[in-house]
């Protein structure tokens, strides 16, 4: 007795069944229809009557391609104008661009950044890390770094900034907060004096313009 496949419902005749051309043709139609749906969801076949911009996608000979040279006039397939790619690679690159776009930080004369991460995700900047403060004589406030232009907080907003000072053994000695001024400088403030050469751990999140 014939059975069917799980995904496409293709007919699987039993060994005792007679060969039936209609079963073969029916299976081919199902496979062809599914292939058409897959292609439609990925990209259209290359069309020599169409124009393409850099970054457009197409299918050619069963492979996925991305346009690397703008095609302003319709032309026959020209391999040099396209780069063969894989969907997984494109998704990985896109995800990296969205989640890992870095934010440039410049050390101040007061401190030196260590183990710091600064990136943008969906318009939100997150900066976390540690800075070794070199300000002699102790301090209640110090500038740790400057954030690159274009990736600073929106005007007239106060980002959520926290800071903690701790000694070489990792013991917290003071808690405070941070502030980003109009020049993109991140300045930390503490209610008590913090000794020279102490570490400052900080966390900042904010929206950019």
Order of alpha helices (4+ residues) and beta strands (2+ residues): beta-beta-alpha-beta-beta-beta-alpha-beta-beta-beta-beta-beta-beta-beta-beta-beta
